[in-house]
């Protein structure tokens, strides 16, 4: 492993649901599902789930702190869990599903404790924050069938995440939705029509259809990173077109049968903004063409990424 990389180890309940949020972030080399914190060697999934080995299901992340700092990993970790639950996570009960942060050095310990303290003081939750902060212990890689489960078994993974209650908890507690009144104050009439009323702006008469400056595009409502200029190209349609998003997991795709057509609509996951549509006539390896409304986007130039809190995406332009 290169000296630039470090380990981060988190337990957040079922490890199937903990890989995806970290896997597509910049600076992340690898995310492994496994078991840690117990008193036996090389435990199996069945043994861990029996709550007899002392292990918890966990993920171990290999990351570059100069690209994606540990502090940001902590922020992302909290947003995947219910930190007030001492008996497991959502539909999964028992000690093997408890939450914990396993620190690998004193700096990680201090940052984890400060992060937990800040969350407790924020008032976001009425109950105490019970997630433990523990020294890293031997980590055992889980069986291959559990690695990258969200990719291998996407349908079951999404159904499980919803059915367990995790997805709903995240939406209700971590993804604050703005009111209609707030949105109408913050957005122009066209931006509101596009993002919240599924509108479409005129082709060739929008802000970014011919943009050639380097930077990233974020959701005009939530600020979540969506697309990079590195993946933008002129498709001749008069709207910004991209071969892929920055993080595919941050988009939702729905069947759109409006106007007598069958299309795949693209929405942002956090703000549920209507962005545009995706077609299969693009120049990339999977032929995707994300045709997106400029009114749904805000462009952050490369030289402003650090100032606006998107420093980790500078690596896209190196």
N, C-alpha and C positions, 0 to 999 in steps of 0.2 A: 504494500500500500504506500502511495506517495506520502511524503511528510506533510504535505499541505492538507491532507484529509484527517478528519477526526471522527469519533463514534458518538452517537447519541442513542440512548436506549429508553423507550417509553412503553409502558403498559397502559392500554386504554380499553380493556375488555377484549372482545373477539378481534384477533389480529387481522382477520379478513378486511375489516373496515378501517384499519389504521394505515394501510399501505398506500392506497390511492392518493390521499391528500398530500403526501410528501413526495411521491414517486416522480411527479412531473415538474417539480420545482427546480429552478436553476441551481447548480452547485451540488445537487444530490447525485452521488455516484451509484448508490445501491441501497435498497430497503429490503431487509430480510425478516421474515416471520419466524418466531422461535419461542423458546421458553427460558425463563431466568428466575433467580431468587429462591430456588428450591434447595433440597438437600440430597438429591440423587443425581447420578450422571446419566446423560443421554436419555431423558424420559421420552416416552411416546405421547402422542396426542391423547390417547385413551387414559393413560396414567395421570397426565396433568389434569384432565377434565374430571377425574375421580376425586380431586382435592386431597390426595394423599402424599404428593411429592413436595408440596410447598411452593411449586413454581406458579408463575402467572404467564398468561399468553402475552407476548410483547413483540415489538419490532426493534431492530437495530439498524440505524441509519448511518451510512458512510457519507460524510458531507465535507464540503470545502467552506470553512468559516469565513473566508475572505469574500465569498460569493453569496452565501446564505448563512448569516450569523446564527449562533446557538439561540440567541434571544428570539429570533424570528421562528425558529423551530419550536420553542416553548409556546409562543403565541398561537401557532398553528395546532400544537398538541391540545391545549386547553379547549380549542374550538371544536374538537371532535368528541368530547366526553361530557358526562355529568360528573363534575368533580365533588359533588355532595353525596354521592352514593357509596356507602361503605360495604355493601353486600354484593357488588358485581356491577354490571353495566346493562341497563335496559332489560331485554328479555333473557339475558344470560346471568344466572345467579351462581354464587359460590366464590371461594377465595381465589380461584385461578383466573377470575375475570375482574379482579380489583384493579384500580388504577394506581400507577406509580411512575415516578421519574427516577431513573437510575443514573447517577452522575459518575463521570469518568475521571474527573479531577476537581480540585477545589474551586476553580473558576466556574465550572458548570454548577457545582453545588450552590455557590453564592448567587448565581443568576437564577437558578431554579427557586431558591428560597425567596428571593426578591420578587420573582414573577408570581409565586403563590400568594405572597403577602399583598401584592398589588391587586390581585384578583379578589382576595377577601375584602380588601378595603374599598373596592369599587362599588359594592352594594348590588352587583348583578344578581347574586344569589342570596336568599334569605337564610339558608342553612349553612353550617360550617363547611369549609373546603377540607375534605378528608383525604385527598390524594397524598400519598406518602412520598418523601424524597429520601432515597436510599443509595448507598454506595453500589456501584456496578458489581455484579456477580457473574460467574460463568454463564455464558449465553449459548444455548444449544439450538441449532437450526432445526426448524420443524420439517416434517415430511414434505416432499416435493409437491404433493397435491395441494398443500396450503400456501405455496409461494405464488405471488401475483394472482391470487384467486379472483380479484376483480376483473382481470383480463381473461383468464381461462374460462370462467363461468359467469359472464357478465349478467345474464338474465337472473340467475339464482342470487348472485351477489346483490343486485339492486332490489330484488324482492325481499331478501333477508334484511337489508339495511332499513327498508321501509317498515317491514313487518315487525322487526324487533323494537321499533320505536326510536331508534337512534336518529334517523333522518328528520323526523318530526321535531325531536328535541333540539336538534341543531338549528332548524329553521326558526323555532320559537324563541330560542335563548341566545343564539349567536348571530343570526342574520336579521338584523333590525330592518323592518320594512317601513319606509316613509309613508306618511299619509298622503292622500290626494292633494290636500291643501298645501302641504310642504313641497310636493313635487311641482305643483303648478307655479309656486313662487320661485323655485330654483331653475326650472326649465323654460325654454322658449315654447310657444305654442306648437311649433313643428316638432321639437324634441319630445314633448309630451305625447303628441299624436302618434309618433313613430313608436316610442318605447312602450306606451301604456294602452294605446288603442290600435296597435298593429298596423299603423300607417306605413306609407312608402313615399319617400321624397322624390322629386323629379330627377331623372338621370342627367348627368353632365351639368347640373345646376346645384351642386352640393359641395361641401368644403373639402373633402379628401379624395375625390375620385381620381385625381391626377397628382396626388402628393408624392414627392420623391425624396423628402427629407427623412433621415434616419430617426427612429424612435419607436414607441409602442402606442397602441390604442387601448384605452380603458373604457369601461362602461360609463356613460355620461351620468348615470344615476348613482352607482355605488363606488365607482373608481376601481373595480376589479380589473386586472390586466386581461386582455382578450386576444389581441393580435399584434404582430410585429411587422414593421416595415420591411424586414428581411424576407417576409413571406408574401408581400404585396406585389401585384403585377397588374398590368393594364389588360383587362379582359375584353375591352371594347364595348362594355355594357353601360358605362356611365356611372357606375357605383364602385366604391372601393372593393377590390377582390383580393382574396388571400387563398393560398394553397393549404393552409392549416392554421389552427389557433395556437396561441402560446401554450395553453393547457386545455386539452380536449375535455378533461374532467370538469372544467368550469362552464361548459356549455350544455344546454339541453336541446334535443332535436325532437320535433313533433310533426306528425303528419298534418298538412294544411290543405284542406279541400275547398277553401274559399274561391270565389269567382269561377267556379266550375273547373278548377285545376287540381292536380295532385302534386304537391310540392312538400319539401322537408323544411319546415321553419326552424330557425336557430334562435334560441333565447339564452340570456345569461342566467346562470344558476343562482347567484346570490340575489340579484335585484329582480329577477324574472323579467328583464327588459326584452321586448321584441327587437331583434337585431337585423334580421334579414332571412335569407334562405341559403341552403347549400345544394349545389348541383354536382353532377358527375362528369363534367366536361372540362375539368381543369388540367393544367400541364404537369402536375406533380405525380409522384409514383402511385398514389391511390386515386388520382383524377378528381379530387375534391376541389370545388370552387365555392368559397364562402363569399357570397354576394351580400354586402353589409351596407346599411344606411349610415351615411356620415352623421346624421342627426342623433344616432344612438351612441356615438363615439366621442371621446375627447383624446386629442393627440398630445403625447408628452415627448418632446424632442429628446434626443440622446443626451444632450448636455444639461438637461433639467431632471433627469431621472433620479439622481442622488438627492437633489433639493426637495423633490416631491415624494420621497419615500419609496422609490422603485429601484434602489441601487442594485439589487440582485440581478436586474435584467440588463445591466451594462455588459454582462458576459456574453449576451447575444451578439454584441457588436465588436468583440475583440477578434 
